[in-house]
Each structure stands twice: as C-alpha cells, then as structure tokens.
Amino acid sequence: LYRFIKKMHWRLSFQNFAETWKKGYLKNMEYQVVRPDGITFDAEVSTGAIYDSEGKPESMVLILKNISERKEAERKILEAKYKAEESDRLKTAFLSNMSHEIRTPMNAIVGFSDLLSDEQLNPEERRDFIAQINQGADDLMRLIDDIIDIAKIEAGQVNVHIAECFVRELFKELHLMYIQNIKRTGKEDVNIRLEWNWPLNELAIYTDPFRLKQILVNLMSNAVKFTEEGEIVLGIQEHPEGVYFYVKDSGIGIREEKQKVIFDRFMQGHEAKTKLYGGTGLGLAISKNLAEILGGTIGVDSKSGEGSTFWFILPRNEVPLKYEAALRTPSSNLRSWDDKKILIAEDDQSNYYFLSESLKDTGVEIIWSKDGEETMKMFREHSDLDAVLMDINMPLINGYECTRRIKEERPSLPVIAQTAYAMSGEREVSREAGCDDYLSKPIKVSELLETLSRHI
C-alpha cells in the first residue's frame, strides 16, 4: 500500500495502521493515493484487524474507496463559503464607505448654500461658492449614477444607443475636463497628455457615445485619484481586434494579486488606502460590464509603485469620414422662441422654477399645470401650444395617461417626457405612451434646450 500512498501521508498512515493492529478496531482514514499511471486522487482507507483462534491479530483488511467527487464537493462548499463571507465583508465595507462618499459632496452643497445667504459676499466669493456647490452636485450625481448603473447591470437592464461617435473630439473634451480637474484638486505636478496613434486625424465609430465616455471618465478619474506627480496619458491606437483605448499613469500601481479582482464589484486596488483616496469600488466593475456590452474587452497592466495602464478594445465599426461634416453640424446655444408657447406639466414647484428660469432667455411663453387634471384642462384651453414638457409622476392623472389623451386629440403636438425614474426601459415605456422625446432628471440646461429645439 505504501507504494501508492503519497509520501506526505506515510508517517500518519503508519501510525494509523499500527493503532489498528494493536487495538483491532475498524478505522477510516483519508489519504491522497497515486495510481500506477501517476494520477493522484483522494481516497478513504478503512482498516481492520483479523484475529486467530487465540484472539491475536494475524492479518489486516484494508478497503480503499475513491472519494474524489466527495472531496471536490467539499472544496466547492468551502470555496463558496469563503466567497460569500468575502462578499459580505466587502458589502459591509462598501456601505460603511458609502456614508462618507455621500456626506462629503452634501457637506459642500449644504455648507456653501448656507454661506451664499450672506449679503456681504463680493461677486468673486459668490462665484467661488456657486462653483463649489456645482462640483458637489456633480460628485453626488456621479455617485448616484454608479449605484443605479450597477443595479441595472445586475438586473440585465443596461440598454445601449448606437450612434456616431467622434473620438478625437471626445478626447479633446476629456483633456480639457481633467486639466481643470487636477487644478481643482491641487495636483499641478500631474501632466495630462493625449496620444493619438491613429492613421487619420479623426476617427468616427458606431458605438454608444455616452457609455464610451463613461468608461473613459471612470479610468481617467481613477488615474487622477492615484497619481500625485508625473503624467496621465489618454491614448488610442490600432489593434488587430479593433480600436485600442488606454489610460496610462505614473501613480502608485497595483499589486499583481489585486489585478485579478480589481474589476469585481466593491473591490479596490488599495483597500488599506480607501480612506485616503475615497471611492466606492464600483467604477471599474461598471467599466468592465459596459466594455463587454459594447462588444469589447478590458484589462490592466501594472506594477506596484510603477503606475498602471488600463485599456479596453472596442470593435472597429468606423463611420465613413465623407459624412463627417454632415454628422458634426453644430447647434447653436442661442434660441429665439418669441412666437412659441409650451406647457410645463410639473407638480414640484422647484422643478418648475428651474425649467422656467432655464427657458427665460428664449422668449418662449410658458404655461404651468400642477397635476394631470389641470394639464388636460390647460391643453384644451390653449390650442396654440407648440410643445408639452410632461412630468411622468404627477398626481390625479399620471404623465403617461395625459400623453395618451393628448395624442388622441392632437397627434402632432410634441410631448417630451421628464422623469426622475432612472431604470432601464423607462424611455421605451414613454415612447409607447406617445412621448416624442425624453429627459432624465436631473436635467441640464443644454440638454433641455437641445431637446426642445428638435421639436419646436
């Protein structure tokens, strides 16, 4: 038997066999056994002594049973238990950290809003305070978007909207954005640089521009967070599998064992430094899923202390550049709608105030309704309406039902849905109800003007 039991078990098996021989009872033991062909498997060895007529042991019975399947099942159970415990630990750390991540921008919003009430502020101080409030709101919105996105991904409800995307213009936009970002965060020792390793001066591809930008923003934000000096490079180059995007930094790098899990939910490359650098651990998980949804792959090359290069490859679905001029026709931010009239159906006064102030300089005439019944009344009283901004979650009659009734009486009147619901499918539901377009809250002024200009 010792020919087959692995050497690591010889001492233990000798002790077990000696004990069986001495005491005579049946004993079950587990060893790793090597077959004659060299394959190792887990075995259960049962031993028992056989006695002669005088009651003395004269021989031993050994029964060997292959228990590889049982041991593999046990290993899987232990592995699943470890993963579940690790997942619970990470979720607990995530929720604990989330409180900090939410309260930090909220502190800026609430604090500087309070300071703005001081009538002694000079114009420069007022501008600075407003900038801090805007930055806090942007940070909070990104956090909320991350939480919503990871929920959509888990539910399989992420939709993509394929359109023309002009990559060089996107790069220029991000370059300017992060130059301003490093100034704001006091990282003037970090240089932001573009590398354009593409045969042509412009590249237009069919993809989801919003999701592509989201991936790049996540990677650039990570690079800025973990880089104190040196440079961050946003680049592009040709690749046999498609278009190769990369973000290279000279930051703190990532240990090899962390690279294997860094794209998992709630994971961060530097857990011990989470309090120093902040973050939720969702950005890279979201980026990985979005890259895969767009038909690509994502990865990282890094050495601890030597910086990192995050990269992803998307399919090379190029837009013919002869159509570039037509596709890139700029739209003016200056609108004159003095002869237009719109109905804003909105039950929340602050939301209505924001919309009306955003449209003040256009000259458009605005009518306000505060619930579904009043919306239908205003619609029927004003036959010269040019558009309706329809809040979906209104009392008495919801926005979808109002839209259906409006479209039955006046099918050509543009109805633009505005909703705080963010889950996937809301846009499709609004279109099925008859809405001509869709705005997701919080609404940016530029998006509001651009959307209205398509319909009036």
N, C-alpha and C positions, 0 to 999 in steps of 0.2 A: 504493500500500500504506500510505503514511503516513496516509492518511485514516482507516484502520481501526485501526492500532496505537495503543494508549493513549499519551498524551504522556509518561508516566513512562518509557517504553521507547524513545523516539525517539533519544536520544543513543547508547544501546547498539546499537540496530538499525542506525543509520548507520555506526557503526564496524564492525559485522559485515558489512554489505553491501560496504563499501569494501575490507575484507580479502578477501572472496570475489572481488571484481572484480580485485583486484591479484594474488592468488595463484592464483585459478582453481579451487581445490578445493571439494568439496561441504561445506557447513557446516549443522548442525542447531542451531536456536536456539528458545528458548521465550519467548513474549510473551503479554500479555493483549490480546485483539483485541475491538473494539467492532463489533457488527453494525449495519447500517443502521437497524434498529428500536431501537437503543440498548442491547441486551442484550450484556453482556460475557462472554467465555469464554476459557479457556486454549487456546492454540494452539502447535503446533510448526511452525516455518517452516524448510524446507530450501531452501538456495540453491546454485546452481552456475553458473559462467560458461560461455558458448558462444563458441568461437573461430572466427575467419575462416580463410581459406586461408593466411594469413601467420602464423597462430599467435597472433594478437592477440584479446583478448576483445572481442566486438562486442555481446553481449547477455547477459542473465541469466535463468535459470529459477528460479522460486520455487514451491514446493509447500507449501500451508498445510493443516494437519491439526488437527481439533478433538480436543484431549486432555483435555477437561474431566473425563471419567469417571476417567481415569488419575490426574489431579491430585487429584481428590476422594478416590480410594482412598489416595493417598499421604498426604493430610492426615489421613485417618482413622487410618492406621497410626501417624503421628507423634503424634496425639492419644491413641491407645490406649497408645503407649509412654510418653507423659508421665504418663497416669493411672496406669499400672502402677508407674512409678518413684515417683510421689507416694504411691500406696497402700503400697508397700514402705517408704518413708520414714516414713509415719505409723504403720505397724505396728511398725517398729523403735522409734520414739519411745514408742509405747504400751507395748511390752514393757519398755522401759527404765524408764518411769514406774511400771509395774505393781509392780516390785520395791519401790519406795518406798511405794506405796499399801498393799501387803500388810504390809510390815515395820512401818509406823507403828502400826496397831492391835495387831499382835502384840507390839510392844515394851511397850505398856501392859498387855496381858494377862499376858505373862510377867513383866514387871518388878513389877507390883503384886501378882501371885500370890506372888512370892518375898518381897515385903515383908510379906505377911499372916502369914508364919510367925513373925514377931517377936512373942513373947509379951508384950512390954512395951507394945504398942499399946493406946491407950484406945479406948472404943467409937466415938467420933466419927471417929477416924482410920481405924478398921476399916471403918466405913460409907463413908467417902470412897474408900478403896482399892477396895472392892467396886463402888462406883459407876463408878470408872474402868475396872475390868475389864469391867463390863457394857457400858459405852459402847464400849470397844474391840471387844468381841464383836459388838455391833450394827453397827459400822462395817465390820468384816470380813465379816459376813453380807451386808450390802448390796452390797459389792464382789463377792462370790461370786455373789449373785443376778443382778447386772448381767451378769457373764460368761456365766452359764447362760442368761439371757434372750436375749442377742444370739446365742448358739448356736442356741436354739430358733427365733428369728426367721429366721436364715439357712437353717435346715432346714425352715421352714414348719410347725413343730410347736407353735405357740402356741395353746392352747385357751382359750376364754373360758367363763365360767359366769354366765349371765344371771340376775340376781336383783333384788329391790327394793333400791334404794339411797337413803337419806335424806340429801340433800345438806347440809342445814343442820347436822345432827349431825356429818357428816364435816368440815365447815368448822370447827365448834367444836373438834373433836378436833385438827385440824391447827393451829388458832390456839394452843391450849394447848401443843402439842408444840414449836412454833417460838418461843414466848415463852421456854420453858425452854432451847431450843437457843441463842438469842442470849445468854442469861445464861451458859451454859456456855462459849461461845466468846469471851466478853468483849466483845460488841458491844452494850452497853447503850444506845448512841446510836442504835440502829436500832429503830424502832417497827413492830410487826406489827399490821396492821389488816384487818378484814373489811369488804367492801362487798356488801350483799345487795340487789341491784336486781331483785328478783323480785316479782310482784304478791302472792303469798301468803307467809306466814311460813315455810312449809316447802315443799320440793319433793322428791317421790319419783319416781325414774325407774327404768325397767328397763335395767340395764347390768351390767357386771361390776364390783362394788364394789371388789374388790381391785385390779383394773387401773386403775380411775379414781383410786383413792388413790395408786397407784404413779406415775401421770403427775403428779399434783399435788405429791407429795413430791419428785419429780425437779426440777420447776420451782421449788418453794419453796427447796429446798436450793441450787440454782444462784443464786437471788436473794440468799440469805443469804451465800453464798460471796463474791459480787462486790459487796456493799454494805457500806460501812464506817460510813455515817451516813445519816440521813433516814428513809425508811419503805419497807416492803414491804406491798403490798396484795393480798390474796386475794379475788377477786370473782366475781360471777355476774350475768348479765343475759339478757334475752330477745334472740333473734336470729331473723331470718326463716328461717334454716336449722336452728334448733334451740336448744340450750342453750349459751350462750357463757360459758366459764370463762376467767379471766385471772389472771395473777400479774404485778403491776407493781412495779418497784423504782426507786430513785433511785441505782443503782450506777454502774459505770464505762461501761456501754453497750457497743455492738458496732459496729465499722466496717461500712459498707454491703457491702463485698466479702465480708466474713466471714459476713454473714447468709445468703448464698446457699448456703453449705456447712455451716452450723453444725449441721444435723440429720443430716449424714453421719457414718458410724462413724469413731471415733478423732479426730474434729475437735473443736477447742475454739475459742471465740471469741477467745481471747487466748493463743496458743501461747507467746509470749515470757514470759508470766506464769504458765505452768503450774506452775513450781517454787514460785512464791509462793502460788498458790491451790490447787494439787493437783487431783486428779480424773483420771478415765480417759478422758474424751471419749466415753463410751458412753451417758450418761443421756439426752441429747436425741435420739439415734438411736433408743433404745428407746421413748421417749415418742412420737415420730413414728409408729413402727410400731404401737404399741398404740392410739393415737388412730385410725389408719386401720382397724385390725382391729375396733374398736368402731363403725365406720361414720362416723367424723368426719374433720376436717381440723385441722391445727395450723400455727401461724406465729409470727412475731415482728415487732414494730415497735420500732425502736431507733435512737438516735443516740449516737455515741461521746462519752462524757463526760456524757451526759444521762439515763442509765438505759434500761431496757428494759421492754417489755410482751410477755410470752409468752402466747399464747392458743390455745385449741382449742375446737371446736364439736362437740357430740355430738347425735345425733338426740333429739328431744323425745318420748320414749316414757314418758309420765307414768303413775304408779300412781294410781288413784282414791284421793283422800285419805280417803274414808269408811272405807277399810280400814286406815287408818294405825295406829289403836290396836291392832288385832289383830296387825298385822305387826311392831309395835315392842314386843311384850311382853318385858320384861326378864327375864333369867335370873339367878338368884342364884348368887353365888360360894361360898355355904356349902352343902356337901353332907354328908349323913349316910348312909353306906352300911354301917352296922354289920352288917347282915344279908346283905351281898353278898360274893361270892368271885370273884376274877378270876385268870386265868393269864397271867403275863407271859412270853412266849417271846422270849428275848433272849440272844444269845451273848456280848455285850460287857458286862462287869461294871459299868463306869462308867455305861453307858446304863441298865442295870437299877437301879443305885443311884439315879440321877436320877428314874426313874419311881416307884420305891417311896417315895422321900422326898417327891415331889410329891403322892402319894396318902395320906401318913401321917395327915393330919388328917381324912380322910374316914371312917376306921374300917374301910375295906374290908379283907377278908382277901386276902393275896397269896400266890400260889404261883409259883415261878420254875423255868423249864426253860431249858437252855443250848444245846440243839440240837434238830433235828427229831425224832429218835427219842424223846428224853426228853419232848418236847412231846406226842407221841401217847400215851406211857405215862401222863403226868400227866392228860391229858384223859380217858382211860378209867378212871383210878383215882378221879377226882373228878366224879361225875355231877351234883353240885350247882353247877357253875360257872355264873356269870352272864354272863361275857364273856371273850374272849381278846384280849390285845394281842399281835399277831403280827409279829415281825420277819421281813422277807422274805428277807434274805440270811443264812440260817442254815446251819451245816454239816450233813452227813449227809442231811437232807431239807429242802428249802427251804420258805419260808413259804407259797408258793402251793400246793404239793403237800399240805402239812399242812392248809391250809384246805379243799382239795377233800375230803380224807379225813374231816375233822371234819364238814363239811356233809353227807356221805353218811350218817354215823351220827346226827347231831343237827342237822338243818337250821335249827332255830330259835335256836341258840346264836349270839349276835353275835360276829363276828370283825372286829377293827379292825386293818388293816394299818398298820405303821410302817416307813418305809423312808427310806434316805438317797439313793436314786435320784431325780433331780430332772427327768429329761427328760419331755417331753410323752408321754402315753399310758400312763404308769405307773398312774395312777388307774383307767383303763379296764381295764387288764390285771388289776388287783387285784379289780375288781368281777366280771370274767369268771370269776375263780378262786373267787368266792363270798364275798369280803370284804364286810361291811356298811358299812364306813366306812374312812377313810384319813387317816393323819397323816404329814406330811412332816418329816423331821429337818432342822434342829434343832427339837424340839418345845417349844412354850411351855406353861407350866403351865395357863394359862387355856384354851388350845385342847384340851389333854388332858382337863381336867375337863368342858368343854363337850361334847366328842365322847362321852365315856363317859356323860354324863347323858342323852344321846339314846337310849341302849340299855339302861341298867340302872335 
